[in-house]
Amino acid sequence: MGFIPLPIVIDTHCHLTFPDFADNTERELAEAAKHGVTGCITISTTSVDCLSALAIAKSHDRVWCSSGVHPSYSDHGPHDWSIIRMVARDPKCVAWGELGLDNHYDKPLREVQDAVLAEQLSVIENEKSESGETGLGKPIVIHCREAFDDLLPILKDTVFDPARFVFHCFTGSANDAKKILDFGAWISFTGVVTYKNAKDVQAAAKLVPSDRIMVETDAPFLAPMPRRGERPCRPWMTSLTAKFLAELRGTDWEEFHHTLNDNTQRFFGINAHGAGE
């Protein structure tokens, strides 16, 4: 890939609470900075995990978190929605989620996923900021795996502005991407887009408007090329995916990384650049 000029972007979706990164946040942030990745959003998966995510975020200037229950953990109840709400109200929490549906595996059962999703969306809808903004005015990170036709109608029936949803770790087809874009939501790409066998994902990545695209790792999963197969994928590897996307889309690198930074700021309300930039 060659030398990548600084600055780049932040990793908008990783899981620093996972065992792969136990007690290594400082090291991961330092290594990311060397590659121009200026910070991370560590994404919650349960009402227990979100407390750990918030603790990490509050201990590091360039880390933020989300608050929510991942569909793959929907059967790990009971879910303490009071904790989800409490974390969401902290200034270092910049989003709800990740939440959604996952049809890739047989479990958790869809009826469990559906019930938790409905309850979670209701919790978010009923949280109001001091100025009366629904969901505290914070965006929602969506997990959707092989479930676009199931999930999109549910989201369309909510009160939320479609532009406040981002479909993270997109692994669908160009047709799936069109459905999301027609709905009005954003799309974020992981290292999967760099894989030689991911032609459908690459075709989708070319379709996304420049004002609705973001980049992430989903670390510790899905290391991009040429590090595919490594575990853990690490936040610094956002730089590899970002550079690949610029080349795939035929976009000048300087223009593309500024676009990603601007998008991150508009969607999550945080500055993607490091201090002093």
Secondary structure as UniProt FT lines:
FT   STRAND          11..14
FT   TURN            16..17
FT   HELIX           19..21
FT   TURN            22..23
FT   HELIX           25..34
FT   TURN            35..36
FT   STRAND          40..42
FT   TURN            47..48
FT   HELIX           49..59
FT   TURN            61..62
FT   STRAND          63..67
FT   HELIX           71..73
FT   TURN            74..75
FT   HELIX           81..88
FT   TURN            91..92
FT   STRAND          93..102
FT   HELIX           110..126
FT   TURN            130..131
FT   HELIX           135..137
FT   STRAND          140..145
FT   HELIX           148..156
FT   HELIX           162..164
FT   STRAND          165..167
FT   HELIX           174..183
FT   STRAND          186..189
FT   HELIX           191..194
FT   TURN            196..197
FT   HELIX           199..207
FT   HELIX           210..212
FT   STRAND          213..215
FT   TURN            225..226
FT   TURN            228..229
FT   HELIX           235..237
FT   HELIX           238..248
FT   TURN            249..250
FT   HELIX           253..268
FT   TURN            275..276
//
